[in-house]
């Protein structure tokens, strides 16, 4: 459920007409509903009422400061995968003790930053990373709290690019090796083993992969506890899918019901790392139609948002619903590609889509763009990144300004031999 709906043919986000935002702020623009963000976080959190747990929002899905502040105020934590995300989380007001840090390639500098900040735990992805963290902690005179990310070899049955829990994926430590890895970790002088981590993939629309992997994880937790290891946290990861088109993903309550039995006798506090399910349907990318053209075989709608603004269609053949910001009652339909201004054939937002034939200047909303939309955007073709707007009730706020041409040059320097000074 989201807070975008039509009123007399005009698309609204909460009580604000999307067209008004687009006209005043310009396009392309990401628009998020604060009410949806709050509701989605709360629904997820409440699903696990009665079990000690912490919801660590996956910052990679949307790291806008105002978005993160909403979750911080609701008691949420953060799942980060870089020093930059850790910085964003801390500045937005997420306490360090509610931050977990995953990722296969943590650098020495990032490790030290996280150790000094005092995060809840590192989710370790390899033996060499564990050694590096042990060494860095020793030099700082602290103990690094860790979980090992296990790779349970479970098929998440999602797009191969966003499946992470298979043997052939780069993530985590193979479940067969994890036991020995844990015993070795427990012997390291500057490491404090406190948890176990798993994350099997993203946009999961079935419960069974979650249940299968959690059963494997809990079995391992029991063996580790029997060895005297103090596993206090099971970090279940993220991955719950959303509806883009015909998907029918489970509700967080259904996820909670399905995994509760396996988890209850593990006696651990749970950590969740949801991203998409919280923010995906809270946001839309609004773009303006610049031109239309038709060839012998195709109709094209050319708009002012491109793959640099929303790369998901290009990268994963992802589907985002297109809604006209104003419905024209008399318009006819055709099948067209919605494409952007980028000089790449792969620059499309929709392919062979049935849509009302738009007029030049019409605004279109690409729905379900709140997750992995802005965070994956780039400056390719030297395009300033889009503005981000948050709507709350009948008000809206620019929560990130559109980049300027000057922003594009930030940090660039000309060596003397090119300026004639040298
Ligand atoms: N935890 C870990 C360790 C992760 O790697 C991820 C996502 C999450 C949590 C959050 O997963 P979610 O709840 O959002 O499914 N760019 C892709 C998705 C990549 C997901 C990467 N990891 C997309 O646009 O579909």
Boltz pocket constraint, residues with backbone or C-beta under 6 A from the ligand:
constraints:
  - pocket:
      binder: B
      contacts: [[A, 58], [A, 60], [A, 61], [A, 79], [A, 102], [A, 161], [A, 162], [A, 199], [A, 201], [A, 202], [A, 203], [A, 204], [A, 237], [A, 238], [A, 239], [A, 240], [A, 273], [A, 274], [A, 275], [A, 276], [A, 277], [A, 312], [A, 316], [A, 371], [A, 372]]
      max_distance: 6.0
